[in-house]
Amino acid sequence: MIEVQHLYKSFDGRDVLMDINMVFRDGQTNLIIGQSGSGKTVLMKNIVGLFTPTRGKVLYDGRDFVTMAKKERVMLRREMGMIFQSAALFDSMTVLENVMFPLDMFSDMNEADRIRRARFCLERVNLKGAEEKMPGEISGGMQKRVAIARAIALNPKYLFCDEPNSGLDPKTSLVIDDLISSITHEYGMTTIINTHDMNSVLGIGESILYICDGHKEWEGSKDEIMTATNEKLNSFIFASDLLRKVKEESLPQPLPRRGETPAPELREEPTQEN
């Protein structure tokens, strides 16, 4: 579990994040959403330690990442897995070598065990047989799956995903979402996903944090978002006519008051007598 407490972040005197409080629970997909420039990427960078909060705490299972010593931070980072927006694979390495990279850097396994672990992770993301291919020889969706395999190679407790569906078609995006969700539940990881993909929000958003102008505007789940009354959230999520129609159709239709004529869809069809 990761808990953010009263987090503030400023740059050159300009407040970007203000009093953010949130609990990201393990074993579920935690999404951070918001418009471009809202502060969601800055929040993610504060959580993983790329930025230092101006004020506040970032607790990893009770351990404050902000105040801990450098040696402790290095050890904690070994418990993290990262999936970057562009997959960030090494072009000069094979698929297998890309997945082995964190194992080569941080594990004490011998070479045979590192290869075995890397192959297992590739099989877990349905890429068995692609070990010797180069990144340039596989599709964008396959590259993202390699990135996921690399992220879980060290069996992390915490998984961070920055726009994992960026540049992918809708069908492939669903595959990536399902994969991240299933891995999260299977291994009980604390998974945080930074996204603006509404398919992800409505599909795997077990816990959703909406950031607006640097403030925590709304918190809830994919089910609660359909009935949310927050105007800023609704204008962001249901910006298109199609999504607005989906929301309207998901809401229960009010029953007519006594003396009112029922709406056409609520009227009973007259029965015909033979």
Secondary structure, 3 states (H helix, E strand, C coil): CEEEEEEEEEECCEEEEEEEEEEECCCEEEEEECCCCCCHHHHHHHHHCCCCCCEEEEEECCEECCCCCHHHHHHHHCCEEEECCCCCCCCCCCHHHHHHHHHHHHCCCCHHHHHHHHHHHHHHCCCCCCCCCCHHHCCHHHHHHHHHHHHCCCCCCEEEEECCCCCCCHHHHHHHHHHHHHHHHHHCCEEEEECCCHHHHHHHCCEEEEEECCEEEEEECHHHHCCCCCHHHHHHHCCCHHHHHHHHHHCCCCCCCCCCCCCHHHCCCCCCCC
